[in-house]
Amino acid sequence: MSTCLLSPLTFFKCLSEDTRLKTLLMLSVKGELCVCDLTDALQLSQPKISRHLADLRKCGLVLDTRKGKWVYYKLHPELPSWALEVITNTAAHNGEYINGPLANLTCADC
C-alpha cells in the first residue's frame, strides 16, 4: 500500500463504525489479534468481525498474516504517520471506550 493512497475521507469513513473503530484501537494497544480474539473481546459473531476486518483491509488500515489455520491482524505498517497518530492518541485517551473489550480478551499471549 502506498501511504499516499489513504485519504482523510477514506480513513475517517473507515473509522465511522463502532466495531471497526474498537478493532483498530485494540490493535494499536495489543499489536496483533486474531479473529477469535476479537469475537471474544467485542462479543460479536465471527462473520460480523470478519466482514469488518475485510473493510479495514480494503481501506488499507490493517494487514493480515496467516499462522497455521489462524489469521492474525495488525495495523498496517505503512500507515501514514498522521493516521497512526490519530489511532494511537485515540486509544491512549479513551480507555473507557475500549477497556471493556480489552478485559474480554481470553487469549493467553495478548
Phi, psi and chi 1 to 4 in degrees:
 res  aa     phi    psi   chi1   chi2   chi3   chi4
   1 MET       -  130.4  174.4 -170.5   88.5      -
   2 SER   -84.1  132.3  170.8      -      -      -
   3 THR   -62.6  -22.1   56.5      -      -      -
   4 CYS   -75.2  -13.4   64.3      -      -      -
   5 LEU   -77.2  -18.9  -65.9  179.3      -      -
   6 LEU   -87.3  105.5 -177.3   62.3      -      -
   7 SER   -87.5  157.3   72.1      -      -      -
   8 PRO   -57.3  -37.6  -26.3   34.8      -      -
   9 LEU   -63.4  -46.6 -179.1   60.1      -      -
  10 THR   -61.9  -45.1  -61.4      -      -      -
  11 PHE   -58.1  -52.6  177.0   72.4      -      -
  12 PHE   -72.4  -29.0  -74.2  105.5      -      -
  13 LYS   -64.4  -40.2  -82.3 -175.3  177.5 -178.3
  14 CYS   -66.0  -32.2  -74.1      -      -      -
  15 LEU   -82.3   -7.9  -64.3  179.5      -      -
  16 SER   -76.3   -1.9   69.0      -      -      -
  17 GLU  -111.3  136.6 -160.5  -76.5  -33.5      -
  18 ASP   -54.9  -47.8 -173.8   54.3      -      -
  19 THR   -64.3  -43.3  -59.9      -      -      -
  20 ARG   -66.0  -41.2  -68.3 -167.7  -61.4  -92.5
  21 LEU   -64.1  -48.7  178.5   57.5      -      -
  22 LYS   -60.9  -39.1  -77.5 -179.2  179.8  167.9
  23 THR   -61.2  -47.3  -62.6      -      -      -
  24 LEU   -62.6  -41.9  -77.0  177.5      -      -
  25 LEU   -65.3  -40.7  -62.4  179.3      -      -
  26 MET   -64.8  -40.2  -69.1  175.0   60.5      -
  27 LEU   -64.0  -34.9  -71.2  172.6      -      -
  28 SER   -67.8  -30.9   76.1      -      -      -
  29 VAL   -82.0  -44.8  170.9      -      -      -
  30 LYS   -93.7  -18.0  -67.3  -63.1 -175.1  177.5
  31 GLY    90.6  -57.1      -      -      -      -
  32 GLU  -150.8  135.3 -175.3  176.1   72.0      -
  33 LEU  -142.4  152.0  -65.4  166.5      -      -
  34 CYS   -99.2  169.9   72.7      -      -      -
  35 VAL   -57.2  -41.7  174.2      -      -      -
  36 CYS   -63.2  -35.4   60.0      -      -      -
  37 ASP   -63.1  -43.4  -62.3  -30.6      -      -
  38 LEU   -70.5  -33.2  -68.0  164.9      -      -
  39 THR   -64.9  -40.2   58.4      -      -      -
  40 ASP   -64.4  -48.6  -71.3  -16.7      -      -
  41 ALA   -65.4  -44.4      -      -      -      -
  42 LEU   -95.0   -6.5  -62.2  170.4      -      -
  43 GLN    53.4   49.2  -61.0  179.8  -20.4      -
  44 LEU  -127.1  163.6  -64.1  170.2      -      -
  45 SER   -71.4  156.5   67.7      -      -      -
  46 GLN   -60.4  -44.2  178.7  -87.9  -37.4      -
  47 PRO   -61.2  -37.4  -24.9   34.4      -      -
  48 LYS   -66.4  -45.1 -169.5  168.2 -158.2  168.5
  49 ILE   -61.9  -45.7  -64.1  -69.0      -      -
  50 SER   -61.7  -38.7  -67.6      -      -      -
  51 ARG   -62.6  -44.0 -178.1  173.6   45.4   84.3
  52 HIS   -68.5  -36.7  -73.8  -64.8      -      -
  53 LEU   -65.1  -37.7  -73.7  165.8      -      -
  54 ALA   -62.5  -40.3      -      -      -      -
  55 ASP   -62.2  -44.2  -69.3  -18.7      -      -
  56 LEU   -64.6  -36.3  -69.3  170.6      -      -
  57 ARG   -67.0  -42.3 -160.4  172.6   45.4 -113.0
  58 LYS   -61.5  -35.7  -80.7 -173.2 -130.6  170.9
  59 CYS   -74.4  -13.3  -69.0      -      -      -
  60 GLY    82.9   19.7      -      -      -      -
  61 LEU   -92.2  -24.5  -61.4  177.5      -      -
  62 VAL  -128.7  159.7  -61.0      -      -      -
  63 LEU  -126.3  139.0 -169.6   63.7      -      -
  64 ASP  -111.2  149.2   61.6  -31.7      -      -
  65 THR  -136.7  129.8  -54.1      -      -      -
  66 ARG   -88.6  130.5 -177.3  167.7  -67.9  -76.8
  67 LYS  -128.8   98.0  -65.5 -179.2 -176.2  178.1
  68 GLY    67.6 -127.3      -      -      -      -
  69 LYS   -91.1   -1.4   65.1  178.1 -176.5  171.0
  70 TRP  -102.3  146.9  -56.1  106.9      -      -
  71 VAL  -113.0  124.9  178.7      -      -      -
  72 TYR  -107.4  146.4  -72.5   82.8      -      -
  73 TYR  -120.7  146.3  -68.9   83.4      -      -
  74 LYS  -146.9  163.8   63.8 -178.7  179.5 -179.7
  75 LEU   -60.5  141.2  -66.0  179.9      -      -
  76 HIS   -62.7  128.3 -159.8  -66.5      -      -
  77 PRO   -66.1  -15.9   20.0  -27.7      -      -
  78 GLU  -103.5   21.8  -65.5  179.4   16.3      -
  79 LEU   -60.3  141.7  -83.8  176.6      -      -
  80 PRO   -60.8  148.5  -16.3   25.5      -      -
  81 SER   -58.6  -35.9   58.7      -      -      -
  82 TRP   -64.7  -38.3   63.1  -94.9      -      -
  83 ALA   -71.0  -43.4      -      -      -      -
  84 LEU   -61.8  -39.4 -175.3   58.2      -      -
  85 GLU   -63.5  -41.0 -172.6  174.9  -34.5      -
  86 VAL   -61.7  -45.8  167.3      -      -      -
  87 ILE   -65.0  -49.3  -66.0  166.8      -      -
  88 THR   -68.7  -38.1   55.4      -      -      -
  89 ASN   -67.1  -38.9  -80.3  -25.1      -      -
  90 THR   -63.3  -44.1  -58.2      -      -      -
  91 ALA   -64.1  -42.3      -      -      -      -
  92 ALA   -67.5  -30.6      -      -      -      -
  93 HIS  -108.2    8.6  -62.6  -74.0      -      -
  94 ASN  -138.3   49.3  -67.5  -79.6      -      -
  95 GLY   -56.1  -36.0      -      -      -      -
  96 GLU   -61.9  -23.1   69.5  -76.9   -7.4      -
  97 TYR   -78.3  -32.3 -176.7   66.2      -      -
  98 ILE  -118.2   -3.5   58.5  169.6      -      -
  99 ASN   -61.2  -39.3  -76.5  -17.6      -      -
 100 GLY   -61.1  -54.2      -      -      -      -
 101 PRO   -59.7  -39.5  -27.1   35.2      -      -
 102 LEU   -62.8  -37.1  -72.0  171.6      -      -
 103 ALA   -68.0  -26.0      -      -      -      -
 104 ASN   -78.8   -9.2  -69.7  -23.7      -      -
 105 LEU   -62.8  132.8  -75.8  171.0      -      -
 106 THR  -112.2   -0.7   58.4      -      -      -
 107 CYS   -69.3  143.1   51.4      -      -      -
 108 ALA   -75.3  -30.5      -      -      -      -
 109 ASP  -110.4   19.3   59.5  -12.5      -      -
 110 CYS  -117.1      -   62.5      -      -      -
